[in-house]
Amino acid sequence: MIDTKDSVITEALAVIDKALAEMLKRELVSAVEVGDLLLDLRSLLSANVATTDA
């Protein structure tokens, strides 16, 4: 169970790092892009909770 949590956290951090690298290249980031990033992170984290609770 700990390995699964660690891998989900690692994957979430990778998503954050990639998105931040892309966003830092620009002066303006749309609300849609930020929303997409948050939804991606929520999906990763909630999938882990669903498998842990099952």
C-alpha positions in Angstrom: 0.0 0.0 0.0 2.8 2.4 0.8 4.5 1.7 -2.6 1.2 2.6 -4.4 0.9 5.9 -2.5 4.5 6.7 -3.2 4.1 6.0 -6.9 1.0 8.1 -7.1 2.7 11.0 -5.3 5.7 10.7 -7.6 3.4 10.7 -10.6 1.5 13.7 -9.3 4.8 15.6 -8.7 5.9 14.8 -12.3 2.6 16.2 -13.6 3.2 19.4 -11.5 6.8 19.8 -12.6 5.9 19.3 -16.3 3.1 21.8 -16.1 5.1 24.4 -14.2 8.0 24.1 -16.7 5.6 24.8 -19.6 3.8 27.6 -17.7 7.0 29.4 -16.7 7.9 29.9 -20.4 4.9 32.2 -20.8 3.7 35.4 -19.3 0.0 34.4 -19.3 -1.6 31.1 -18.3 -5.3 30.6 -19.0 -7.8 29.5 -16.3 -8.6 26.5 -18.5 -5.0 25.3 -18.4 -4.8 25.7 -14.6 -8.2 23.9 -14.3 -6.9 21.0 -16.5 -3.8 20.7 -14.3 -5.9 20.6 -11.1 -8.3 18.0 -12.6 -5.3 15.8 -13.7 -3.9 15.9 -10.1 -7.4 15.2 -8.6 -7.8 12.2 -10.9 -4.4 10.8 -9.9 -5.1 11.2 -6.2 -8.7 10.1 -6.2 -7.8 6.9 -8.2 -5.4 6.0 -5.4 -8.0 6.6 -2.7 -10.5 4.5 -4.6 -8.1 1.5 -4.9 -7.0 1.9 -1.3 -10.6 1.9 0.1 -11.7 -1.1 -2.0 
